[in-house]
Amino acid sequence: MVCIPKDEYNIRVARLREEMAKKGYDACLVYGDEYRRENIRYIANIWPIFERAAVLVGKEGNPIVLGAPEGELLLKEMSAFDDIRLLPEFTCVTVPDEIEYPFANYTTFKSLFKEIGEIKKIGIVGIDAMSKPLYDIIAASLTGIEIEDANDIFFAMRLSKSESEVKCLLKAIEIADKAYTELMRAAKPGVTELYLAGVAVGECMKLGAENVPFCLVTSGERVKTIIGRASNKVVEEGDMVMAALAVQYEGYIASFNFPFVVGKMSPEQRQLIDWLIGSYESAIGQLKAGNEQCNLVKAVKKYFADNGLSEYDLYPPLHGCGLSEAESPYPNENVHTPFVKNMTVNTDISLFGHPYGSNRIEVSFIVTEDGYESPSILFKKLISAWKDGKDYTEVL
């Protein structure tokens, strides 16, 4: 099974401590929950259900994993670290009520911070995902102690992926390829968008995905919604379909979206897909370590401008991927930061609201020193078939 080895979490904690020392932190609290899991998954391989969680890292000693009663056994099963404590403030995310757990062995923030040792300055990762009431409770336990937003530490740490991380992403890509293939095969007149989403999600889970963060399916006029949930709309002959599939494997998320038409394609639909593929090709030549990220954005914008499409280009054409489907960077024309080796990114090139239709191309890549690795076999097949003038069904 492809996974992140336990030793890698120890390496991540050591790197975190190096960054803590640079910033003068005596401790770092890494916070998350079921919905914003990326940072706690990165540092300790934890992912609570319904509840909140955190990892407290001091200058030395073992990290302390913090959770809530119902998820205690899950934390023990998943966590890269053995020291697990419970907090009453970390119970169900979606309700304000105080939930009684009579057999829970709770601790407090104050006692945890005291256990770490003298703290003069602490960094919090995930402060943006934390509710104000929870932040106020934590801050009250750190009276007289300087608190800083430490998100930038994890941005830098997570930017370039390790060999193990890349392997997990490659597995997610493999699953996405196979599930999207089944979705396209199932796309016939008379089925509903929900049916197509069900085909893809079911295939993902059968193939070993731990989660499908989304499977967005729209057809016909509904493709204009940009981000559209699958509905009971029946797919009809000649409908363009926009299906965006995100697959999560061992925390790492790969996405796939390729425009296609059910049945006979109109000249206008063909032209729209031509434009999307052309803009993708203008982008991909800019994807290599050392090249400024803005150059890729500028290449796509120039292509759209040259073809009179600028008003239908609604957002930047690329973003990072990894433990989130969309993670930093999300560059625009003013971002001069270079791509770095082993960054993982998604092209997310789109046209919305054009009279010929709307759609996007989204696929995951790994940045290399000389360019990029394009791991999706399905994407290569579809691009090749399109250029050869074949129907996509010939390569599924």
C-alpha positions as CSV (number, residue, x, y, z in Angstrom):
1,M,0.0,0.0,0.0
2,V,1.3,3.5,-0.9
3,C,1.4,5.7,2.2
4,I,3.5,8.3,4.1
5,P,5.9,6.3,6.3
6,K,5.9,7.2,10.0
7,D,9.5,8.4,9.9
8,E,8.5,11.1,7.5
9,Y,6.2,12.7,10.2
10,N,9.2,12.8,12.5
11,I,11.2,14.6,9.8
12,R,8.3,17.1,9.4
13,V,8.3,17.8,13.1
14,A,12.0,18.4,13.0
15,R,11.6,20.8,10.1
16,L,8.8,22.6,12.0
17,R,11.1,23.0,15.0
18,E,13.8,24.5,12.8
19,E,11.3,27.1,11.6
20,M,10.0,27.7,15.1
21,A,13.6,28.5,16.2
22,K,14.0,31.0,13.4
23,K,10.8,32.8,14.5
24,G,11.5,32.5,18.2
25,Y,8.5,30.2,19.0
26,D,8.6,28.2,22.1
27,A,5.7,26.1,20.8
28,C,3.4,25.7,17.8
29,L,-0.2,24.7,17.8
30,V,-1.4,23.1,14.5
31,Y,-5.2,23.2,14.3
32,G,-7.8,21.6,12.0
33,D,-11.1,19.7,11.7
34,E,-12.9,17.4,9.4
35,Y,-13.3,20.2,6.8
36,R,-9.9,21.9,7.1
37,R,-7.8,18.8,7.7
38,E,-4.7,19.6,5.5
39,N,-2.3,20.9,8.2
40,I,-3.1,18.4,10.9
41,R,-2.9,15.6,8.3
42,Y,0.5,16.9,7.2
43,I,2.0,17.0,10.6
44,A,0.5,13.9,12.3
45,N,-1.8,12.0,9.8
46,I,-4.9,12.9,11.8
47,W,-8.3,13.6,10.3
48,P,-11.2,13.8,12.7
49,I,-14.9,13.2,11.9
50,F,-17.3,15.8,13.1
51,E,-14.8,17.1,15.7
52,R,-11.8,19.4,15.9
53,A,-8.2,18.3,16.4
54,A,-4.8,19.8,16.9
55,V,-1.1,19.0,17.4
56,L,0.9,20.8,20.0
57,V,4.7,20.8,19.3
58,G,7.2,22.2,21.8
59,K,10.9,22.7,21.4
60,E,11.5,19.1,22.3
61,G,9.7,16.0,23.3
62,N,6.9,14.1,21.5
63,P,4.1,16.1,19.9
64,I,0.8,16.0,21.7
65,V,-2.3,15.1,19.6
66,L,-5.5,16.8,20.8
67,G,-9.0,15.6,20.0
68,A,-12.4,14.9,21.3
69,P,-14.1,11.8,22.9
70,E,-16.0,10.3,20.0
71,G,-12.9,10.4,17.7
72,E,-10.4,9.2,20.3
73,L,-10.1,5.7,18.9
74,L,-9.9,7.0,15.3
75,L,-7.0,9.3,16.4
76,K,-5.2,6.4,17.9
77,E,-5.7,4.4,14.8
78,M,-4.5,7.1,12.4
79,S,-2.0,9.2,14.3
80,A,1.7,9.1,13.7
81,F,2.2,10.0,17.4
82,D,1.0,8.1,20.5
83,D,0.3,10.9,23.0
84,I,-3.3,11.7,22.6
85,R,-5.4,14.0,24.9
86,L,-9.0,15.2,24.9
87,L,-10.5,18.6,25.2
88,P,-14.2,19.5,25.7
89,E,-13.8,22.5,23.4
90,F,-13.0,20.1,20.5
91,T,-16.4,18.3,20.4
92,C,-18.8,18.5,17.4
93,V,-17.9,21.3,15.0
94,T,-21.5,22.0,13.8
95,V,-23.3,22.6,17.1
96,P,-22.8,25.2,19.9
97,D,-24.2,22.9,22.6
98,E,-22.0,21.5,25.4
99,I,-22.1,17.8,24.8
100,E,-21.8,15.5,27.8
101,Y,-19.3,12.7,27.7
102,P,-19.3,11.3,31.3
103,F,-16.4,8.9,30.8
104,A,-14.1,11.4,28.9
105,N,-10.7,12.0,30.5
106,Y,-10.3,15.7,29.6
107,T,-7.4,18.0,29.9
108,T,-7.2,21.8,29.6
109,F,-5.3,24.2,27.3
110,K,-3.7,25.8,30.3
111,S,-2.3,22.5,31.6
112,L,-1.1,21.5,28.2
113,F,0.8,24.8,27.7
114,K,2.3,24.5,31.1
115,E,3.4,20.9,30.3
116,I,5.3,22.2,27.3
117,G,7.5,24.4,29.5
118,E,8.0,28.1,29.5
119,I,6.2,29.8,26.6
120,K,6.9,33.4,25.7
121,K,5.8,33.2,22.1
122,I,3.6,30.6,20.3
123,G,2.7,30.2,16.6
124,I,-0.7,28.9,15.5
125,V,-1.1,27.1,12.2
126,G,-4.7,27.0,11.0
127,I,-5.8,30.1,12.8
128,D,-7.9,31.0,9.8
129,A,-9.9,27.8,10.2
130,M,-10.6,28.4,13.9
131,S,-13.8,29.9,15.3
132,K,-13.4,33.1,17.3
133,P,-14.9,31.6,20.5
134,L,-12.3,28.8,20.3
135,Y,-9.5,31.2,19.6
136,D,-10.6,33.3,22.6
137,I,-10.5,30.2,24.9
138,I,-6.9,29.4,23.7
139,A,-5.8,33.0,24.0
140,A,-7.2,33.2,27.6
141,S,-4.9,30.2,28.4
142,L,-1.9,32.1,27.1
143,T,-2.2,35.3,29.1
144,G,0.9,37.5,28.6
145,I,2.2,35.2,25.8
146,E,2.7,36.5,22.3
147,I,0.5,34.7,19.7
148,E,1.4,34.7,16.0
149,D,-0.3,33.4,12.8
150,A,2.2,30.7,11.7
151,N,0.5,29.6,8.5
152,D,3.4,30.8,6.4
153,I,5.6,28.0,8.0
154,F,3.4,25.3,6.6
155,F,3.0,27.0,3.2
156,A,6.8,26.7,2.8
157,M,7.0,23.2,4.2
158,R,4.2,21.8,2.1
159,L,5.2,23.5,-1.2
160,S,7.7,20.9,-2.5
161,K,6.5,17.4,-2.1
162,S,8.5,14.4,-0.9
163,E,8.9,11.1,-2.8
164,S,6.2,9.6,-0.6
165,E,3.8,12.5,-1.2
166,V,4.2,12.3,-4.9
167,K,3.5,8.5,-4.8
168,C,0.2,9.2,-2.9
169,L,-0.8,11.8,-5.5
170,L,0.1,9.4,-8.3
171,K,-2.2,6.9,-6.8
172,A,-5.0,9.5,-6.6
173,I,-4.4,10.3,-10.2
174,E,-4.6,6.7,-11.2
175,I,-8.0,6.3,-9.4
176,A,-9.3,9.5,-10.9
177,D,-8.4,8.3,-14.4
178,K,-10.3,5.1,-14.0
179,A,-13.3,6.6,-12.4
180,Y,-13.6,9.4,-15.0
181,T,-13.4,6.8,-17.7
182,E,-16.4,5.1,-16.2
183,L,-18.3,8.4,-15.9
184,M,-17.6,9.1,-19.6
185,R,-18.7,5.6,-20.7
186,A,-21.9,6.0,-18.7
187,A,-22.8,9.4,-20.2
188,K,-25.7,8.5,-22.5
189,P,-28.9,10.2,-23.3
190,G,-31.5,9.5,-20.6
191,V,-29.3,9.2,-17.5
192,T,-29.2,11.9,-14.9
193,E,-26.3,14.0,-13.7
194,L,-26.6,12.3,-10.3
195,Y,-26.3,8.9,-11.9
196,L,-23.0,10.0,-13.6
197,A,-21.7,11.3,-10.3
198,G,-22.7,8.1,-8.6
199,V,-20.8,6.0,-11.2
200,A,-17.6,8.0,-10.6
201,V,-17.8,8.2,-6.8
202,G,-18.6,4.5,-6.5
203,E,-15.7,3.6,-8.8
204,C,-13.3,5.8,-6.7
205,M,-14.2,4.0,-3.5
206,K,-14.0,0.6,-5.1
207,L,-10.5,1.4,-6.3
208,G,-9.3,2.5,-2.8
209,A,-9.9,6.2,-2.5
210,E,-10.5,7.3,1.0
211,N,-12.7,10.2,0.0
212,V,-14.2,12.0,-3.0
213,P,-14.1,15.7,-2.0
214,F,-16.3,16.5,-4.9
215,C,-17.8,15.2,-8.1
216,L,-19.4,18.1,-9.9
217,V,-21.5,17.2,-12.9
218,T,-23.5,19.6,-15.0
219,S,-24.9,19.3,-18.5
220,G,-26.5,21.4,-21.3
221,E,-27.3,24.9,-20.0
222,R,-26.3,24.0,-16.5
223,V,-22.6,24.0,-17.4
224,K,-22.7,27.8,-17.1
225,T,-22.9,27.4,-13.3
226,I,-19.1,27.3,-13.0
227,I,-19.2,25.1,-9.9
228,G,-22.4,23.0,-10.1
229,R,-23.6,20.1,-8.0
230,A,-25.0,17.1,-9.9
231,S,-28.8,17.3,-10.2
232,N,-31.7,15.2,-11.4
233,K,-31.5,16.8,-14.8
234,V,-31.6,14.2,-17.5
235,V,-28.7,14.3,-19.9
236,E,-29.8,14.8,-23.5
237,E,-28.4,14.1,-27.0
238,G,-25.9,16.9,-27.8
239,D,-25.4,18.1,-24.3
240,M,-22.0,19.3,-23.3
241,V,-21.0,17.8,-19.9
242,M,-18.7,19.4,-17.4
243,A,-17.6,16.9,-14.8
244,A,-15.0,17.8,-12.2
245,L,-13.8,14.9,-10.1
246,A,-11.5,15.2,-7.0
247,V,-10.1,12.0,-5.6
248,Q,-8.4,11.8,-2.1
249,Y,-5.9,9.0,-1.4
250,E,-4.0,9.0,1.9
251,G,-4.8,12.7,2.3
252,Y,-3.5,13.7,-1.2
253,I,-6.0,15.0,-3.8
254,A,-5.9,14.8,-7.6
255,S,-8.5,16.4,-9.8
256,F,-9.7,15.7,-13.4
257,N,-12.0,17.6,-15.7
258,F,-12.1,17.2,-19.5
259,P,-14.9,18.7,-21.6
260,F,-17.0,16.3,-23.7
261,V,-20.3,16.1,-25.5
262,V,-22.9,13.3,-25.3
263,G,-23.7,12.2,-28.8
264,K,-23.1,14.4,-31.9
265,M,-21.0,17.5,-31.3
266,S,-21.8,20.8,-32.9
267,P,-19.2,22.9,-34.7
268,E,-19.5,25.5,-31.9
269,Q,-18.9,22.9,-29.2
270,R,-15.9,21.6,-31.1
271,Q,-14.5,25.2,-31.3
272,L,-14.9,25.7,-27.5
273,I,-13.0,22.6,-26.8
274,D,-10.3,23.6,-29.3
275,W,-9.9,26.9,-27.5
276,L,-9.6,25.1,-24.1
277,I,-7.0,22.7,-25.4
278,G,-5.1,25.5,-27.2
279,S,-5.0,27.6,-24.0
280,Y,-3.9,24.5,-22.0
281,E,-1.0,24.0,-24.5
282,S,0.0,27.6,-24.2
283,A,0.2,27.2,-20.4
284,I,2.0,23.9,-20.1
285,G,5.2,25.1,-21.8
286,Q,5.6,27.6,-19.0
287,L,5.5,24.9,-16.3
288,K,9.0,24.2,-15.1
289,A,11.2,24.8,-12.1
290,G,12.7,28.3,-12.0
291,N,10.2,29.9,-14.3
292,E,8.1,32.7,-12.7
293,Q,4.5,31.6,-12.1
294,C,3.2,34.7,-13.7
295,N,4.5,33.7,-17.0
296,L,2.1,30.8,-17.2
297,V,-0.8,33.0,-16.3
298,K,0.3,35.6,-18.9
299,A,0.5,32.9,-21.6
300,V,-3.1,31.8,-21.1
301,K,-4.4,35.3,-20.9
302,K,-2.5,36.2,-24.1
303,Y,-4.0,33.2,-25.9
304,F,-7.5,34.2,-24.7
305,A,-6.9,37.8,-25.8
306,D,-5.7,36.8,-29.2
307,N,-8.9,34.8,-29.7
308,G,-11.2,37.4,-28.4
309,L,-12.1,35.3,-25.3
310,S,-10.8,37.5,-22.4
311,E,-14.3,38.3,-21.0
312,Y,-15.0,34.6,-20.5
313,D,-11.8,34.0,-18.6
314,L,-13.0,34.2,-14.9
315,Y,-10.0,33.2,-12.8
316,P,-6.3,32.2,-12.8
317,P,-5.5,29.1,-14.8
318,L,-3.5,27.2,-12.2
319,H,-3.3,26.4,-8.5
320,G,-1.4,24.1,-6.2
321,C,-2.7,20.7,-5.1
322,G,-1.8,18.2,-2.5
323,L,-3.5,17.9,0.9
324,S,-6.1,20.3,-0.4
325,E,-7.7,20.1,-3.9
326,A,-6.7,23.8,-4.2
327,E,-3.8,24.9,-2.2
328,S,-1.3,27.7,-2.5
329,P,0.0,28.9,-4.8
330,Y,-2.8,30.4,-6.8
331,P,-0.8,32.8,-9.0
332,N,-2.0,35.8,-11.0
333,E,0.0,38.0,-13.5
334,N,1.8,39.7,-10.6
335,V,3.2,36.6,-8.9
336,H,6.9,36.5,-9.8
337,T,7.7,33.6,-7.4
338,P,9.3,30.7,-9.5
339,F,8.0,27.2,-9.7
340,V,10.1,24.8,-7.7
341,K,11.0,21.1,-8.2
342,N,8.4,18.7,-6.9
343,M,5.6,21.2,-6.6
344,T,2.3,19.6,-7.5
345,V,-0.2,21.7,-9.4
346,N,-3.5,21.6,-11.3
347,T,-4.1,23.4,-14.5
348,D,-7.6,24.9,-14.1
349,I,-8.2,26.6,-17.4
350,S,-11.8,27.6,-18.1
351,L,-14.2,29.6,-20.3
352,F,-17.6,30.5,-18.9
353,G,-20.5,32.2,-20.4
354,H,-19.4,32.1,-24.0
355,P,-22.2,31.7,-26.6
356,Y,-20.6,28.4,-27.7
357,G,-20.7,27.0,-24.1
358,S,-18.7,26.8,-20.9
359,N,-16.2,24.3,-19.5
360,R,-12.8,23.8,-18.0
361,I,-9.7,21.6,-18.3
362,E,-8.3,20.5,-15.0
363,V,-5.5,17.9,-14.5
364,S,-2.7,17.4,-12.0
365,F,1.0,17.8,-12.8
366,I,4.4,17.4,-11.0
367,V,6.9,20.2,-11.6
368,T,10.4,18.9,-12.6
369,E,13.7,20.6,-13.1
370,D,13.3,20.5,-16.9
371,G,9.6,20.9,-17.1
372,Y,6.7,18.7,-15.8
373,E,5.5,15.2,-15.4
374,S,2.0,14.6,-16.7
375,P,0.9,11.4,-14.9
376,S,-2.7,11.1,-16.2
377,I,-2.9,8.4,-18.8
378,L,-6.5,9.2,-19.6
379,F,-5.7,12.9,-20.2
380,K,-3.0,12.0,-22.7
381,K,-5.3,9.6,-24.5
382,L,-8.1,12.3,-24.8
383,I,-5.7,15.0,-26.0
384,S,-4.1,12.7,-28.5
385,A,-7.6,11.5,-29.8
386,W,-8.8,15.1,-30.1
387,K,-5.8,16.1,-32.2
388,D,-6.2,13.1,-34.4
389,G,-9.9,14.0,-35.0
390,K,-11.2,10.9,-33.2
391,D,-14.2,10.7,-31.0
392,Y,-13.3,10.4,-27.3
393,T,-15.3,7.1,-27.1
394,E,-12.6,5.5,-29.3
395,V,-10.0,5.7,-26.6
396,L,-12.1,4.9,-23.5
